[in-house]
């Protein structure tokens, strides 16, 4: 993935967290927790997809553990958020999970030479 998308995701997470801080601190913490997961998840996904797309034969010994690691991290983040509900709000966690997708959408909409239908 491009560094630009990671920077957009980080900027969106910081701005949303600052705005949510005045509403409820737990929402801001939830956004930051799941935004960190979102960045790590997309980094692992891009590494595994580069390996899958660049190879003649798929290396399942690499792809399957990478997917298990990604979903395992998701379970850990959700477990932390559920067990520490006095610190993390689930609305903030849900917002943070979508930040990377929002950054991809913003990047796609701001590309030059593209037309919207």
Secondary structure, 3 states (H helix, E strand, C coil): CCHHHHHHHHHHHHHHHHHHHHHCHHHHHHHHHHHHHHHHHHHHHHHHHHHHHHCCCCCHHHHHHHHHHHHHHHHHHHHHHHHCCCCCCHHHHHHHHCHHHHHHHHHHHCCCCCCCC
